[in-house]
Amino acid sequence: MQTMFWPATIAMLGGVLFLGAAGIFLLAIQYHRHGRLSWRRTLTTGAAVIYGFGLFSYTMLPLPDTRNAFCRPGVAVPQLQPLNFLNDFALSYELGMRHFLTSFTLWQVLFNVILFMPLGILAVRWLRGNVFLGTLIGLTASLAIELTQYTGIWGLYTCAYRVADVDDLLMNTFGALLGSIVAYLPIFAWLTGPREQSALKAGPRKVTRLRRFMANGFDIAFALGLVMLTTFVLEITEKLGAPPASYDLTQRWIPTISVLLVFLLPTLMPGRASLGQRCAWIRVAGKDTLQVPAWQGLVRSILGLGGISFAFQIADSIWAASPWAWLSALVFGYLILSSIFLLCDPTGRGIAGRLTGTRFVDRRIH
């Protein structure tokens, strides 16, 4: 029983951790694609992520401790005879119905079917496919899993550590087919997000404070994600023999450059908006015009979250090199003042908007 439930625990923990780390990116993609967020689309995406982790946990875990742990005769021998489980069914049935209903083979076959039913349901409801597409996705996914098991995760392990079974391929595919059929039941209708045209073709909408805060959240996530990705790449190269990265590079230059790439440089490009603002379909415009020169968009970003984030990085560098600790306090104070002013300003332009004579408008306004 523990063997059945611990992969589910791993899937839940892995899915929750992944959504906690990457959820903001998924929301940014959804908003940029559809121009709004949908609770049904968000829940279905979360369910798909957790299911993906579950599929991996049940088919690949636990991993061996060493590369050669399963390199022994008679271990993880592939089963290539189709419908071989029927022979096991016959042997179990000869011992009585009770023995058959409690046999390991029966429950293994049922589990293989049930495990892939959600994939068929998601293919029809989430991807808006049909029975054929759901079955094809199930076949492809199962084949990829069996080949990965057969090759020891494509050579990562010297020998296979899980049994590659053609019957698993058949039952998984049947489960996806069955899931694709039952997906048309009304109970699964909530898995399908609302039908909306692409955000580019949708009409412009008012830029609210909530929409601006959402864009700020996207920007912060992009900057942090870029820092984490770059640091991860440096750690991998270090493990492969490259010299370790210096403190200045990882703690100062990488975060500072990330802020430049996410906040400041995009405002110099056509559209005059940071990456997060572009995902939220908003851009900087003049007080009475739709277009602003590059310098005005840049100043607006410097006085806004982009400049605040950049100043925090500079303040950290200064703090490490000199006693100018007041700069961090000054930047933090400006952040608090700017946030309060934005909430209280009836026009919603904020300090940066008023000082630069700019405002935010929907990018789809021409």
Secondary structure, 3 states (H helix, E strand, C coil): CHHHHHHHHHHHHHHHHHHHHHHHHHHHHHHHHHCCCCHHHHHHHHHHHHHHHHHHHHHHCCCCCCCCCCCCCCCCCCECCCCCHHHHHHHHHHCCHHHHHCCHHHHHHHHHHHHHHHHHHHHHHCCCCCHHHHHHHHHHHHHHHHHHHHCCCCCCCCCCCCCCEHHHHHHHHHHHHHHHHHCCCHHHHHHCCCCCCCCCCCCCCCCCHHHHHHHHHHHHHHHHHHHHHHHHHHHHHHHCCCCCCCHHHHHHHHHHHHHHHHHHHHHHCCCCCCHHHHHCCEEEEECCCCCCCHHHHHHHHHHCHHHHHHHHHHHHHHHHHCCCCHHHHHHHHHHHHHHHHHHHCCCCCHHHHHHHCEEEEECCCC
